[in-house]
Amino acid sequence: VARPSNRTLIELSHQPVAVLMPFIAPHFSERATPFRVAPDQREWFVDRSRLGAVAPSGENPLPRDAIVLMIGVDSLRADLVADESRRALMPNFFALRDAGVWFTNVRSAGTSTAPAIASLFASRYYSQLHWTEYTKRRPEVFPHTDASPRFPEVLAAQQIPTVTVDTAGWLLNEFGIVRGFTEEQTARLRGYPSAQEAGRRVRERIAKHEGGAMFAFIHFLDAHAPYIGAGKKAAPFDGYLASLAQVDAEIGEWVKTVRERGLDGRVVWVLLSDHGEAFGEHGLTFHANSLYDELLRVPLVITARGLAPRRVDVPVSLVDVGPTIIDAYGLRTPSSMMGQSLLPFLAGKSRVLSRPILAEAQLKRALVTPEAVKVIHDTRRKTLEIYDLIRDPAELDNLIESAPGRHAELPGTLAHFFEVHTFRAPGYEVPFRRW
């Protein structure tokens, strides 16, 4: 079998009919490349298991008895939240965005829901977690045996109530994607529950909350393909937008509940998405199938009374969310977590974030440098891509092809990170997870 060119392999990887590629590609060889780790990032490229927990930042503008309400909106692209023409579509999301700290340059650690949310809660990347088949109820791999702490566990250890309503059938403690919830229930019976149906359960819990801190999480799946969450048979993108409007209406009900209960001064809103969605970019649709920015870029908004509204354009990752919430409660962050607290930004200050930004999907891996250069390595198909995101934000000019030799150390740097951090056990290989 002759090896096609890198460009041909990438084009084939975008074609669903190229079904033999994952079986043939392992026989292709790859050359080892040099790597370079910036001095201020070296602490993130070594084994962190022996390091001590990270002390609170001391930059906390939030109440110590904060009620943190974290809402995930499935498949919400970052560009929609930045587009003023969409304000009428999502008026409640935009109102919270305008009233809070809006992080405009955020990437998820994955491009499908389970890996992305697992990374969000563990503040670790897919290959760092131990994924094994969960045979009790679902024939799929989950990190249910992975020992890495999830950030709600840190909160629950301090007697902070942690509440969730599952919308997927596996956003429960036992599956390991999320863990550490002291109160959990599932809203999924047949298909994905509507935002109104699932959100009502959390609103009822908020309304009953008597006092003290609390953390609550829900992930609304209305806008997931096939985009019929709003019950409308429409073109895919129109159905997608209608489903997002339905989710936004439920967010408005949460805001109403908080106001009626007089909790405005204690509630901290954390609004985010797990991943974006492709609608023809790079010839692709849906999600999970690439690491391009139409899937990686997601919104992140943190709003609370007393926070000065601002835009933060510093590149951040969803792996930073867990350490931020831990820091907000004045707790120490486990050294295993690969994110850093964003609390100083909420206090109107800034900080240098030294941790690298990476992502994984279907055994593809990506690294985004502080200079906004992205390298993507498909470890199954043995392809490489490098993009200058400032000059080429649409990721159309692969520098591997057009400027060979530029950023030559980046593939090696990406590989070195995972050589250090990939979970290892006798006989274990990082499994391919389709979604």
Salt bridges, closest charged atoms under 4 A:
GLU30 OE2 - HIS377 NE2 2.75
GLU43 OE1 - ARG48 NH1 3.74
GLU59 OE1 - LYS349 NZ 2.96
ASP65 OD2 - ARG266 NE 3.26
ASP74 OD2 - HIS219 NE2 2.93
ASP74 OD1 - HIS275 NE2 3.85
ASP79 OD2 - ARG77 NH2 2.84
ASP83 OD2 - ARG86 NE 3.71
GLU84 OE1 - ARG87 NH2 2.99
GLU84 OE2 - ARG97 NH2 2.86
ASP98 OD2 - ARG87 NH1 2.83
ASP98 OD1 - ARG97 NH2 2.80
ASP146 OD2 - ARG150 NH1 2.76
GLU153 OE2 - ARG179 NE 3.23
GLU174 OE2 - ARG137 NH2 2.23
GLU183 OE1 - ARG205 NE 2.79
GLU204 OE2 - ARG200 NH1 3.26
GLU250 OE2 - ARG203 NE 2.66
ASP274 OD2 - HIS219 NE2 3.27
ASP274 OD2 - HIS275 NE2 3.17
GLU277 OE1 - HIS287 ND1 2.61
GLU281 OE2 - ARG77 NH1 2.91
ASP293 OD2 - ARG107 NH2 2.74
ASP293 OD1 - LYS374 NZ 2.84
GLU294 OE2 - HIS282 ND1 2.73
ASP313 OD1 - ARG311 NH2 3.43
ASP320 OD2 - ARG355 NH2 2.82
GLU360 OE1 - ARG365 NE 3.30
ASP378 OD2 - ARG381 NH1 3.25
GLU395 OE2 - LYS374 NZ 2.70
ASP397 OD2 - ARG391 NH2 2.93
GLU409 OE2 - ARG36 NH2 3.73
GLU419 OE1 - HIS416 ND1 3.98
